[in-house]
């Protein structure tokens, strides 16, 4: 399922325009969203998951137009969202937590248990189905959050900083899960961790100045460096390319 933005604009009252004619298409697979602080990543995600209204331009999830009430309703059934910060009821079991998410997304009560087990299998947590969520590690809690977002089998999964605050081993496990999920759905990962995107995403979009200023593969982004010897000798080629791109955008503003 494809996500499409066309000339999308958004601004808050008494403030600057955050999104300024943004156009972008996110195809099936895992796509990373990068951008400096204040670039509008949170606003874009909030529009996509229907937390904010689309006022100007178009935003589509598949064929669902988020500018219409019926389109937003359809998009909610097609979307799964894991915010950067979320809470779990510590007394509930892992399975009950995910089953409740399935019910909240419109599944019938008799379907929720099986849906929860399917989602837990996708994130490798079946063995913890009957554990209380208060006993889980940070990485396990994050996978429960992803399972809850998958419980209604959405075609699009949106993840906001999915590895923030996790140790290296937990980050690796989350990457493995997300990469597997991207084989048969559209996954959009918003993050400030270039390492995660470099290891996880087949394509990347860079949001700056209210627009997607780059969309392509990592080799294409790295090729923006005219001479690999320029700039800081530290950091990966991708990191230098990203910093160079942001600097160029700032100079044009």
C-alpha positions in Angstrom: 0.0 0.0 0.0 1.5 3.3 -1.1 1.5 6.6 0.9 1.3 9.7 -1.3 1.6 13.4 -0.4 1.0 16.1 -3.0 1.7 19.8 -2.4 1.0 19.2 1.3 1.0 22.4 3.5 0.5 22.8 7.2 1.1 25.6 9.6 0.1 26.2 13.3 -1.8 29.3 14.3 0.5 32.4 14.8 3.4 30.4 13.6 5.5 29.7 10.5 4.4 27.2 7.9 5.9 23.8 8.9 5.2 21.9 5.7 5.5 23.9 2.5 4.3 22.2 -0.6 5.6 18.8 0.4 5.3 16.0 -2.2 6.5 12.5 -1.6 5.6 8.9 -2.4 6.4 6.1 0.1 6.4 2.7 -1.6 6.1 -0.7 0.0 9.2 -1.8 1.9 11.0 0.1 4.7 11.6 3.8 4.2 13.4 6.0 6.6 12.5 9.6 7.4 15.3 11.9 8.5 15.4 15.6 9.2 16.9 18.1 11.7 15.0 19.1 14.8 12.1 21.3 13.9 12.0 20.1 10.3 8.4 19.0 10.6 8.8 15.2 11.0 6.3 15.1 13.9 3.8 17.2 12.0 4.0 15.0 8.9 3.5 11.8 11.0 0.6 13.4 12.9 -1.1 14.3 9.6 -0.5 10.8 8.3 -2.0 9.0 11.3 -4.9 11.4 11.3 -4.0 13.2 14.6 -4.0 16.5 12.6 -6.4 17.6 9.8 -5.2 17.9 6.2 -6.0 21.5 5.3 -4.1 22.1 2.1 -2.8 19.7 -0.5 -3.5 15.9 -0.6 -2.4 13.0 1.6 -3.4 9.5 0.6 -3.0 6.2 2.3 -3.6 3.8 -0.6 -6.8 5.2 -2.1 -7.9 6.8 1.2 -7.9 10.7 1.0 -7.2 12.0 4.4 -8.9 15.3 3.6 -12.3 13.6 3.9 -14.0 12.0 6.8 -14.5 8.7 5.0 -10.9 8.7 3.9 -9.6 9.2 7.4 -11.8 6.4 8.6 -10.5 4.1 6.0 -6.9 5.1 6.6 -7.2 4.3 10.3 -8.1 0.8 9.4 -5.1 0.6 7.1 -2.6 2.1 9.4 -0.6 0.9 12.4 1.2 3.5 14.5 3.8 3.2 17.3 4.6 6.6 18.8 7.9 7.4 20.4 6.4 7.3 23.8 3.6 5.0 24.9 2.5 3.3 28.0 1.4 -0.2 28.8 -1.0 -1.4 31.6 1.4 -3.3 33.8 -1.2 -5.7 35.2 -2.3 -6.9 31.7 -0.6 -9.8 30.0 1.2 -9.3 26.7 -1.5 -11.2 24.9 -4.3 -9.3 26.5 -2.6 -6.0 25.6 -2.4 -6.8 22.0 -5.9 -8.3 21.9 -7.2 -5.1 23.3 -5.5 -3.2 20.6 -7.1 -5.5 18.0 -10.5 -4.8 19.5 -9.9 -1.0 19.6 -9.1 -1.2 15.9 -12.5 -2.8 15.2 -12.0 -6.5 15.2 -14.7 -8.6 16.7 -14.2 -10.0 20.3 -13.9 -13.6 19.0 -11.2 -12.6 16.6 -9.0 -10.6 18.9 -7.2 -13.5 20.7 -6.1 -15.1 17.4 -5.1 -11.8 16.0 -3.0 -11.1 19.1 -1.1 -14.3 18.7 -0.5 -13.7 15.0 0.9 -10.3 15.8 3.1 -11.6 18.6 4.5 -14.2 16.3 5.5 -11.4 13.9 7.6 -9.7 16.6 9.0 -13.0 18.1 7.1 -12.6 21.4 4.9 -15.7 21.4 6.8 -17.2 24.3 6.0 -14.1 26.5 2.3 -14.0 25.7 1.2 -14.7 29.2 3.7 -12.5 31.0 2.7 -9.3 32.7 3.9 -6.3 30.7 5.5 -4.8 33.8 8.1 -7.6 33.7 9.3 -6.8 30.2 12.6 -5.2 29.2 12.7 -2.0 27.1 13.2 -3.8 23.9 10.4 -6.3 24.7 8.0 -3.4 25.5 8.8 -1.8 22.2 8.0 -5.1 20.4 4.7 -5.3 22.3 4.0 -1.8 21.0 4.7 -2.9 17.4 2.5 -6.0 17.9 -0.3 -3.9 19.1 0.0 -1.7 16.0 -0.1 -4.9 13.8 -3.0 -6.5 15.5 -5.5 -5.5 12.9 -3.1 -6.4 10.0 -2.6 -2.9 8.6 -1.0 -2.3 5.2 1.0 0.7 6.5 3.1 0.7 9.7 4.4 4.0 11.0 7.2 4.0 13.6 8.4 7.1 15.5 11.9 6.6 16.9 11.5 2.9 17.4 14.9 2.3 18.9 15.3 5.4 21.0 16.7 4.6 24.5 17.5 1.0 23.7 20.8 -0.7 24.1 22.7 -2.0 21.0 21.4 -5.6 21.3 17.8 -4.4 21.7 18.2 -2.0 18.7 19.5 -4.9 16.6 16.4 -7.1 17.5 14.0 -4.2 16.6 15.8 -3.7 13.3 15.4 -7.4 12.5 11.7 -7.3 13.3 11.1 -4.2 11.2 13.1 -5.5 8.2 10.9 -8.6 8.2 7.7 -6.6 8.4 8.7 -4.6 5.4 8.7 -7.6 3.2 4.9 -7.4 2.7 3.8 -4.0 3.9 4.8 -0.3 3.8 6.9 0.7 6.8 7.8 4.3 7.5 10.5 4.8 10.2 11.1 8.3 11.5 14.3 8.6 13.4 17.3 10.7 14.2 19.6 7.7 14.3 21.4 7.5 11.0 22.9 4.1 11.9 19.4 2.6 12.2 18.3 3.9 8.8 21.5 2.9 7.2 21.1 -0.7 8.3 17.4 -1.0 7.9 15.9 1.1 5.1 16.0 0.5 1.4 15.1 4.1 0.8 15.3 7.4 2.7 13.6 10.8 2.6 15.2 13.9 4.1 12.7 16.5 5.3 14.0 20.1 5.7 12.6 23.5 5.1 9.1 22.0 5.0 9.8 19.8 2.0 11.3 16.4 1.1 14.7 17.7 -0.2 16.0 14.2 -0.9 14.5 10.8 -1.7 16.5 7.9 -2.8 18.9 5.2 -1.8 22.0 5.5 0.5 24.4 5.2 -2.4 22.6 8.1 -4.1 22.9 10.2 -1.0 26.5 9.3 -0.5 27.2 10.3 -4.1 26.3 13.9 -3.3 29.7 14.2 -1.7 31.9 15.4 -4.6 35.1 14.4 -2.9 35.2 11.9 -0.1 38.2 13.6 1.4 36.3 16.8 2.1 34.8 17.7 5.4 35.3 15.9 8.7 37.4 12.8 8.6 35.1 11.3 11.2 31.8 9.5 10.6 30.5 7.4 7.8 30.1 8.6 4.2 26.4 8.7 4.8 26.7 10.9 7.8 28.9 13.3 5.9 26.4 13.3 3.0 23.5 14.0 5.3 25.2 16.9 7.0 26.3 18.3 3.7 22.7 18.1 2.4 21.3 19.9 5.4 24.0 22.6 5.2 23.1 23.2 1.5 19.4 23.5 2.3 20.2 26.0 5.1 22.2 28.1 2.7 19.4 28.3 0.2 16.8 29.3 2.9 
